Amino acid sequence: MKIAVICSIYNEEILLPQFLDYYSPQVDTVFILDNESTDRSRFIACGYPNVVVSSYSSGGKFSDVALSEAYNKKRKECIGKYDYVILADCDEFIVPKNGLPLAQAIEMGNPNPGLGARMEFFWTHGWNMWPTPGEAPYDPARPLLEQRTTGIESRIYSKPCILRPESLLEHEHGRHSFRGHDDWKPEKFDDAKFYFLHYIGFDQEIYVKRGMDRTTREAQSNVEMRTSIQYHGKTEQSYRETFRANSSDPNLMAVLFKIPEVGRRRLDIGSGKTPTAGHDTLDKDISLNPTYSFDLTSPDWPIPEDTYDEVLLIHVLEHIPMSKVGLVLRRIAKIMKPGGTLRVHVPNGPLIAKAYLEQPKQLFKIQMAIYGAEAETDPVFAHKVLYDFQMLRTALISSGFVSPEDVTEHYEDHHDPHWLWMGGRLSLKVRAQRPG
């Protein structure tokens, strides 16, 4: 069974790592629809190999119309590729009541899975999650679901947000029900197979910031349609009052959910000073305290075979001599689990060559992109190879990987923003898989 999550974001650099750490290991793909973020959200999302980032515009406003259109468009693109899609905002966590990972829980939730019968959609059991007075401050280094376990039961937030992508049903704005079928919504959701944990207020300051981000960008169409009314005309003071009121609400109670145990492991090779959240790390600089530190070109790696589901190789391969690239890629394939995903970032050869020919005033800068910043200070670590897609594709296939695809436009890394004057993204990005 193939599952995709679709999530729209605007400036969610605080919450997005929690969202992706929860969903990314459990589903095949997470589609992030970026609504003109100005913070590090896109950069964070691009650190996860099975996350695909795209953008949509709403004219600088928080518009439920634009939001719904973006969700529906992406859902339709999933037809024939995924069995189910989960439509969730960045503060919405779908947790199976049976404690199983999402894909298994959805499979078991179908009446006759062995016969191929599929539910068109699933209701969820909604809870607005708030801390109780005196709880420990939110710690971004720990899973959010471990820290905040109390909530107020909510029929409104019992959303039918797990559904078949080919379903003809259309959500109302906010996806609280289906258009024209409000009468389908039950009064009680005790029989729902999934909790819908809406982490709207896990931290007061973050709650105020996220709320004001929406209030100050509120589209006039939202006001006229009376959607997202919780953001209309609010102030920082009124958000603080709302937070305190809900944290002291007598209906606030423990939600007895179990976090799914998912053993998905991820490795960031060449992590350096910017390691990717949620990943083990491998770097030559032992002072950075990586998980592993050894020479990639050595024939024996101190990592067991079939260990990692996902591997990142960001601006590493260009430092390895061409004669040893196959050796390194084959070793990476061995430590990956069957069906695992590798994503490689290297300097974009065609873009650099084009800039070299067309921007003569920038030739000295372009030398750095070709040879690397270390060319003078550490010649051994200078760039050895300049790749285009076909060259990298050939190296991956000859090393045992399958289905290499150019995903340059779906991901960003910390190199890209500094080289936009070249006319594109400095990093060529290619994703491939170890055969399953």
PAKOLTI-559839 format. One record per residue (C-alpha): residue number from 0; chain; x, y, z. Coordinates in pm, 1 decimal. Example, Ala and Ser with C-alpha at 12.3 -4.5 7.8 and 13.67 -1.06 7.14 Angstrom:
# PAKOLTI-559839
     i   ch         c1         c2         c3
     0    A     1230.0     -450.0      780.0
     1    A     1367.0     -106.0      714.0
# end
This chain:
# PAKOLTI-559839
     i   ch         c1         c2         c3
     0    A        0.0        0.0        0.0
     1    A      133.2      342.1      -97.3
     2    A       50.7      645.5      116.1
     3    A      119.3     1014.9       53.9
     4    A       81.7     1309.0      290.9
     5    A       -6.7     1652.2      151.0
     6    A       66.1     1955.8      367.4
     7    A       51.5     2330.2      297.8
     8    A      290.9     2550.4      493.8
     9    A      373.2     2913.9      555.4
    10    A      674.4     2993.7      777.9
    11    A      663.1     2667.0      972.8
    12    A     1034.2     2629.2     1053.5
    13    A      950.0     2564.5     1420.9
    14    A      687.3     2293.2     1375.1
    15    A      787.8     2141.2     1040.4
    16    A     1069.5     1919.1     1178.7
    17    A      820.2     1760.7     1419.9
    18    A      569.4     1707.6     1138.9
    19    A      823.0     1550.2      904.6
    20    A      992.0     1341.0     1173.1
    21    A      650.6     1189.2     1243.7
    22    A      513.4     1137.7      891.7
    23    A      822.2     1089.8      674.4
    24    A      918.8      747.0      815.9
    25    A      561.1      617.5      786.2
    26    A      459.1      711.2      432.6
    27    A      603.0      687.0       82.7
    28    A      599.2     1058.5        0.4
    29    A      528.5     1386.0      179.2
    30    A      423.5     1666.9      -55.4
    31    A      493.8     2009.1       95.1
    32    A      299.5     2292.3      -69.1
    33    A      485.1     2609.2       23.3
    34    A      269.3     2923.2       36.9
    35    A      538.1     3191.6       -2.6
    36    A      739.5     3114.6      311.9
    37    A     1013.6     3359.6      403.9
    38    A     1184.6     3152.3      675.1
    39    A     1383.8     2826.1      660.4
    40    A     1083.1     2599.9      600.4
    41    A     1175.6     2498.9      245.8
    42    A     1536.0     2428.2      346.1
    43    A     1419.9     2206.7      634.3
    44    A     1176.2     2014.2      414.9
    45    A     1445.6     1947.8      157.8
    46    A     1650.1     1759.1      416.3
    47    A     1413.5     1461.9      396.6
    48    A     1465.0     1231.5       95.2
    49    A     1097.8     1139.2       52.1
    50    A      970.9     1497.9       78.5
    51    A      881.3     1683.5     -242.0
    52    A      845.3     2062.4     -221.0
    53    A      642.3     2279.1     -457.3
    54    A      504.5     2632.6     -431.9
    55    A      176.0     2812.1     -478.5
    56    A       86.6     3179.3     -450.8
    57    A     -204.1     3348.4     -278.1
    58    A      -95.7     3706.2     -333.0
    59    A       71.1     3730.7        5.7
    60    A     -254.8     3651.2      187.1
    61    A     -377.2     3357.9      395.4
    62    A     -653.6     3237.9      162.0
    63    A     -867.2     2929.9      225.9
    64    A     -970.1     2933.5     -140.8
    65    A     -609.1     2913.9     -261.5
    66    A     -530.9     2658.2        9.3
    67    A     -817.2     2428.4      -95.2
    68    A     -723.4     2458.1     -461.9
    69    A     -361.6     2364.1     -384.4
    70    A     -467.5     2058.9     -180.8
    71    A     -716.8     1941.2     -443.1
    72    A     -471.1     1983.8     -730.0
    73    A     -203.7     1778.9     -555.1
    74    A     -457.1     1512.9     -452.7
    75    A     -560.5     1466.8     -816.3
    76    A     -195.5     1432.7     -916.6
    77    A     -174.6     1134.9     -678.0
    78    A     -443.4      934.9     -863.3
    79    A     -304.4      604.0     -982.0
    80    A       18.5      653.7     -784.9
    81    A     -101.6      620.3     -424.1
    82    A     -369.6      414.3     -253.8
    83    A     -449.7      685.4        1.2
    84    A     -360.0     1046.4       67.0
    85    A     -358.4     1218.6      405.2
    86    A     -435.4     1590.9      392.2
    87    A     -293.8     1757.1      701.6
    88    A     -175.8     2100.0      809.1
    89    A      158.9     2125.8      984.3
    90    A        2.5     2108.6     1331.9
    91    A     -216.9     1804.8     1252.7
    92    A     -100.0     1455.5     1348.8
    93    A     -301.4     1145.0     1252.7
    94    A     -230.8      869.0     1505.3
    95    A     -379.1      518.1     1469.4
    96    A     -570.2      409.0     1777.4
    97    A     -426.0       57.6     1750.6
    98    A      -69.6      188.7     1780.6
    99    A       38.6       56.1     1440.8
   100    A      220.9      260.9     1175.4
   101    A      -13.4      452.9      946.9
   102    A        7.8      226.1      640.9
   103    A      -64.5      -86.7      844.4
   104    A     -348.5       80.4     1031.9
   105    A     -510.8      199.4      708.7
   106    A     -474.4     -148.5      556.5
   107    A     -634.8     -308.8      861.6
   108    A     -908.2      -44.9      861.7
   109    A    -1038.5     -170.0      529.0
   110    A    -1318.1     -428.6      563.5
   111    A    -1169.1     -694.1      331.3
   112    A     -809.3     -598.4      258.6
   113    A     -731.1     -945.7      125.8
   114    A     -997.7     -903.6     -142.4
   115    A     -878.8     -559.1     -240.4
   116    A    -1184.6     -377.5     -101.9
   117    A    -1098.8      -21.8       -0.9
   118    A    -1273.8      234.2      213.1
   119    A    -1323.3      558.5       21.8
   120    A    -1228.4      763.8      328.0
   121    A    -1178.0      742.9      704.1
   122    A    -1315.4      966.3      976.1
   123    A    -1080.7     1064.6     1256.7
   124    A    -1140.5     1137.5     1625.6
   125    A    -1049.4     1501.7     1679.1
   126    A     -870.8     1658.7     1974.7
   127    A     -734.1     2010.8     2016.6
   128    A     -411.9     1962.1     2211.0
   129    A     -320.5     2206.7     2489.5
   130    A      -77.0     2178.1     2781.1
   131    A     -194.4     2178.9     3137.8
   132    A      -72.9     2462.0     3364.8
   133    A      277.1     2397.7     3496.8
   134    A      384.1     2152.9     3226.8
   135    A      751.6     2155.6     3127.8
   136    A      841.9     2400.2     2848.8
   137    A      831.2     2267.1     2494.8
   138    A     1161.4     2106.5     2394.5
   139    A     1217.9     2106.6     2015.0
   140    A     1475.2     1828.5     2052.6
   141    A     1210.8     1580.9     2171.9
   142    A      911.2     1442.1     1979.4
   143    A      613.4     1670.2     2028.3
   144    A      376.6     1376.9     2081.0
   145    A      580.6     1267.2     2381.9
   146    A      557.4     1610.7     2543.9
   147    A      192.0     1709.0     2500.1
   148    A      -70.5     1441.7     2563.5
   149    A     -373.2     1638.2     2687.5
   150    A     -650.2     1778.3     2472.7
   151    A    -1011.7     1887.4     2439.0
   152    A    -1232.1     1659.7     2230.9
   153    A    -1352.8     1831.4     1913.7
   154    A    -1622.3     1722.7     1668.9
   155    A    -1519.5     2005.5     1434.6
   156    A    -1164.9     1867.9     1414.7
   157    A    -1279.6     1511.1     1356.8
   158    A    -1186.0     1541.1      991.4
   159    A    -1226.7     1292.5      703.2
   160    A     -870.6     1363.8      595.4
   161    A     -761.6     1012.4      489.8
   162    A     -911.0      926.1      152.8
   163    A     -857.3      768.4     -182.7
   164    A     -705.0     1023.6     -422.6
   165    A     -953.1      934.2     -698.0
   166    A    -1255.4     1000.4     -473.3
   167    A    -1507.4     1240.0     -626.6
   168    A    -1585.3     1381.0     -281.9
   169    A    -1464.2     1737.2     -228.8
   170    A    -1369.5     1883.1      108.4
   171    A    -1514.3     2200.6      248.0
   172    A    -1255.7     2468.7      328.2
   173    A    -1045.8     2340.8      616.2
   174    A    -1133.4     1978.2      526.9
   175    A    -1367.9     1945.8      826.0
   176    A    -1634.9     1772.5      614.8
   177    A    -1730.8     1703.0      255.1
   178    A    -1903.3     1964.7       44.3
   179    A    -2277.0     1899.6       36.9
   180    A    -2254.6     1618.8      290.8
   181    A    -2244.6     1785.2      632.9
   182    A    -2509.8     1538.1      746.1
   183    A    -2260.9     1252.0      706.6
   184    A    -2057.9     1368.5     1004.7
   185    A    -2129.4     1156.3     1315.6
   186    A    -2197.2     1307.2     1654.3
   187    A    -1945.2     1080.1     1824.0
   188    A    -1617.1      941.2     1697.1
   189    A    -1535.0      672.0     1951.1
   190    A    -1542.9      412.9     1670.2
   191    A    -1299.7      607.4     1449.4
   192    A     -977.6      415.8     1393.1
   193    A     -753.2      722.4     1405.9
   194    A     -694.9     1010.5     1644.5
   195    A     -670.6     1355.8     1490.1
   196    A     -435.0     1543.4     1722.5
   197    A     -448.9     1914.3     1644.1
   198    A     -139.2     2060.5     1810.4
   199    A     -264.0     2414.7     1791.1
   200    A     -144.0     2525.7     2135.3
   201    A      152.8     2317.2     2247.0
   202    A      348.5     2632.4     2342.1
   203    A      209.3     2977.2     2420.0
   204    A      466.9     3188.4     2234.3
   205    A      457.4     2965.3     1927.7
   206    A       76.6     2968.2     1937.7
   207    A       75.7     3348.5     1938.6
   208    A      329.8     3371.9     1656.0
   209    A      151.9     3120.9     1430.9
   210    A     -181.7     3283.6     1500.1
   211    A      -59.1     3633.4     1419.8
   212    A      105.0     3503.8     1100.9
   213    A     -245.1     3412.2      985.8
   214    A     -431.9     3709.5     1127.6
   215    A     -199.4     3963.2      965.1
   216    A     -225.8     3784.3      628.3
   217    A     -601.2     3715.1      638.5
   218    A     -757.2     3729.9      291.8
   219    A    -1078.6     3927.8      249.2
   220    A    -1237.6     3618.6       94.7
   221    A    -1193.4     3435.3      427.2
   222    A    -1380.9     3713.1      607.1
   223    A    -1660.0     3716.6      350.0
   224    A    -1702.0     3336.6      354.8
   225    A    -1653.2     3321.6      733.2
   226    A    -1382.6     3057.6      708.2
   227    A    -1090.9     3030.2      952.3
   228    A    -1289.4     3253.7     1185.7
   229    A    -1053.4     3167.2     1472.4
   230    A     -804.3     3410.4     1316.0
   231    A    -1038.5     3702.4     1243.3
   232    A     -954.8     4025.8     1422.4
   233    A     -728.1     3865.5     1681.4
   234    A     -444.1     4036.3     1867.6
   235    A     -146.2     3899.3     2054.3
   236    A     -329.0     3965.4     2379.2
   237    A     -643.3     3781.9     2268.8
   238    A     -434.6     3483.0     2156.6
   239    A     -269.1     3470.2     2499.0
   240    A     -609.8     3482.5     2667.2
   241    A     -734.2     3199.7     2445.9
   242    A     -427.4     2992.1     2529.1
   243    A     -470.9     3037.4     2904.1
   244    A     -844.0     2963.6     2884.9
   245    A     -794.6     2636.4     2697.0
   246    A     -505.3     2524.5     2916.5
   247    A     -735.6     2562.0     3217.6
   248    A    -1050.9     2423.9     3053.4
   249    A    -1220.2     2158.9     3274.0
   250    A    -1274.2     1947.7     2960.4
   251    A     -898.7     1915.7     2907.2
   252    A     -804.3     1549.6     2958.0
   253    A     -538.3     1294.0     2876.6
   254    A     -563.8     1146.0     2527.5
   255    A     -460.3      782.7     2552.0
   256    A     -275.1      743.9     2224.9
   257    A       32.7      538.7     2147.2
   258    A      302.0      677.1     1918.4
   259    A      362.5      429.4     1632.5
   260    A      694.0      250.5     1655.2
   261    A      864.8      305.8     1323.3
   262    A     1217.6      182.2     1271.2
   263    A     1302.4      396.9      967.6
   264    A     1665.3      511.0      981.4
   265    A     1832.5      791.0      787.7
   266    A     2196.9      884.4      729.7
   267    A     2349.1     1219.5      628.0
   268    A     2691.3     1156.0      468.0
   269    A     2920.0     1458.9      477.9
   270    A     2695.1     1631.2      731.6
   271    A     2959.7     1887.8      831.1
   272    A     2843.6     2184.4     1037.4
   273    A     2487.2     2168.3      898.5
   274    A     2364.2     1816.3      986.1
   275    A     2014.0     1724.1      876.3
   276    A     1765.3     1683.1     1162.0
   277    A     1656.1     1326.6     1231.8
   278    A     1959.9     1169.4     1062.2
   279    A     2265.3      981.8     1181.1
   280    A     2576.5     1161.3     1058.7
   281    A     2899.1     1066.4      883.3
   282    A     3177.4     1322.8      850.3
   283    A     3556.7     1330.7      826.6
   284    A     3576.6     1599.6     1099.2
   285    A     3561.6     1406.6     1425.1
   286    A     3541.9     1732.5     1625.7
   287    A     3181.2     1767.8     1504.4
   288    A     3088.4     1448.6     1694.2
   289    A     2935.4     1264.2     1398.2
   290    A     2781.7      919.2     1440.8
   291    A     3058.0      782.4     1215.8
   292    A     3393.0      919.6     1098.4
   293    A     3596.8      726.7      840.8
   294    A     3734.5      748.7      485.9
   295    A     3454.4      691.3      233.4
   296    A     3699.2      534.3      -10.7
   297    A     3803.8      261.5      234.4
   298    A     3684.8      -85.3      126.3
   299    A     3532.0     -172.0      465.0
   300    A     3277.8       50.2      639.2
   301    A     3193.1       11.2     1010.4
   302    A     2820.0       19.4      930.4
   303    A     2616.6     -303.9      905.8
   304    A     2458.3     -386.5      573.3
   305    A     2083.8     -316.6      522.2
   306    A     2079.9      -49.9      796.2
   307    A     1940.7      268.4      640.4
   308    A     1611.7      346.8      467.2
   309    A     1728.8      685.9      341.7
   310    A     2070.8      832.5      271.1
   311    A     2166.1     1190.5      187.7
   312    A     2486.9     1266.9       -1.9
   313    A     2494.0     1646.6      -21.7
   314    A     2798.0     1795.4     -197.2
   315    A     3023.2     1500.2     -127.8
   316    A     3048.6     1301.9     -450.7
   317    A     3231.1     1579.4     -639.9
   318    A     3518.7     1547.7     -389.8
   319    A     3577.0     1181.6     -475.2
   320    A     3803.3     1082.3     -767.3
   321    A     3609.8      937.7    -1059.9
   322    A     3798.8      608.7    -1027.8
   323    A     3654.9      560.3     -677.0
   324    A     3299.8      690.8     -723.0
   325    A     3165.1      345.3     -805.9
   326    A     3328.2      197.1     -496.2
   327    A     3168.1      458.6     -270.6
   328    A     2823.4      428.1     -429.2
   329    A     2832.8       47.6     -403.6
   330    A     2923.1       72.2      -35.3
   331    A     2632.3      310.5       18.5
   332    A     2399.4       65.7     -154.8
   333    A     2513.5     -211.9       79.7
   334    A     2433.7      -18.3      397.4
   335    A     2087.9       73.0      262.6
   336    A     1781.7     -143.5      305.9
   337    A     1623.1     -291.3       -8.6
   338    A     1397.3      -27.1     -158.6
   339    A     1581.2      249.2       28.0
   340    A     1622.0      598.5     -117.4
   341    A     1946.1      783.0     -193.0
   342    A     1952.8     1152.2     -278.7
   343    A     2270.3     1304.5     -421.9
   344    A     2348.8     1676.8     -454.1
   345    A     2645.9     1790.6     -664.6
   346    A     2744.5     2115.3     -839.9
   347    A     2524.3     2160.1    -1147.8
   348    A     2770.4     2118.8    -1436.5
   349    A     2554.3     2256.6    -1720.9
   350    A     2452.0     2562.6    -1517.1
   351    A     2813.5     2637.4    -1421.4
   352    A     2934.7     2592.5    -1781.2
   353    A     2663.9     2826.3    -1908.5
   354    A     2755.6     3090.7    -1649.4
   355    A     3125.2     3054.8    -1737.9
   356    A     3051.0     3135.9    -2101.4
   357    A     2788.7     3403.9    -2049.3
   358    A     2911.6     3591.7    -1739.5
   359    A     3281.2     3676.8    -1794.5
   360    A     3280.3     3929.6    -1509.5
   361    A     3206.3     3646.5    -1264.1
   362    A     3482.9     3409.3    -1374.3
   363    A     3668.6     3419.9    -1042.6
   364    A     3352.9     3334.1     -849.0
   365    A     3272.6     3056.8    -1092.9
   366    A     3614.7     2900.3    -1029.8
   367    A     3499.1     2827.6     -673.1
   368    A     3192.4     2643.4     -802.0
   369    A     3413.2     2437.7    -1033.2
   370    A     3705.4     2355.4     -803.0
   371    A     3553.5     2405.0     -457.5
   372    A     3627.4     2645.2     -174.7
   373    A     3890.4     2399.0      -45.7
   374    A     4099.6     2400.9     -363.5
   375    A     4368.9     2622.3     -211.1
   376    A     4342.3     2544.8      160.4
   377    A     4300.6     2167.5      122.8
   378    A     4387.5     2058.5     -232.3
   379    A     4324.0     1692.6     -149.5
   380    A     3961.6     1781.0      -79.6
   381    A     3913.0     1996.1     -391.7
   382    A     3645.0     1901.2     -643.4
   383    A     3745.5     1613.0     -869.8
   384    A     3441.2     1580.9    -1098.8
   385    A     3179.5     1813.8    -1249.7
   386    A     2853.5     1627.6    -1317.2
   387    A     2551.6     1664.4    -1538.8
   388    A     2240.7     1450.4    -1493.3
   389    A     2334.1     1183.6    -1749.9
   390    A     2680.8     1138.3    -1601.9
   391    A     2543.9     1104.5    -1248.5
   392    A     2265.3      877.4    -1370.3
   393    A     2520.8      646.0    -1532.5
   394    A     2731.0      634.2    -1213.9
   395    A     2425.8      541.7    -1005.0
   396    A     2295.4      272.9    -1240.1
   397    A     2637.6      113.7    -1284.0
   398    A     2665.5       97.6     -902.8
   399    A     2339.6      -94.0     -868.2
   400    A     2083.5      181.7     -810.1
   401    A     1759.7      202.1    -1006.7
   402    A     1510.6      470.4    -1113.8
   403    A     1740.2      774.4    -1095.4
   404    A     1544.5     1096.5    -1149.5
   405    A     1635.6     1462.9    -1163.1
   406    A     1468.0     1630.9     -863.0
   407    A     1662.8     1957.0     -875.7
   408    A     1351.1     2175.4     -870.0
   409    A     1195.2     1988.4     -577.2
   410    A     1471.7     2048.5     -323.1
   411    A     1693.8     2327.0     -195.1
   412    A     2014.9     2308.3        3.8
   413    A     2222.5     2575.8      176.0
   414    A     2435.0     2625.4     -139.5
   415    A     2148.7     2725.4     -371.2
   416    A     2052.7     3072.9     -238.6
   417    A     2408.4     3208.9     -265.5
   418    A     2443.7     3129.3     -635.8
   419    A     2112.2     3243.9     -779.7
   420    A     2299.3     3501.9     -989.1
   421    A     2401.5     3209.7    -1211.5
   422    A     2042.9     3184.0    -1330.2
   423    A     1936.9     2865.8    -1153.0
   424    A     2010.0     2631.5     -864.2
   425    A     2376.9     2556.2     -808.0
   426    A     2299.5     2204.3     -686.1
   427    A     2199.3     1930.2     -925.5
   428    A     1987.3     1685.3     -725.6
   429    A     1922.3     1324.8     -825.3
   430    A     1718.2     1065.9     -636.1
   431    A     1758.7      690.0     -686.0
   432    A     1670.2      367.5     -509.9
   433    A     1836.0       46.1     -408.5
   434    A     1637.2     -234.1     -574.1
   435    A     1367.5     -375.3     -341.6
# end
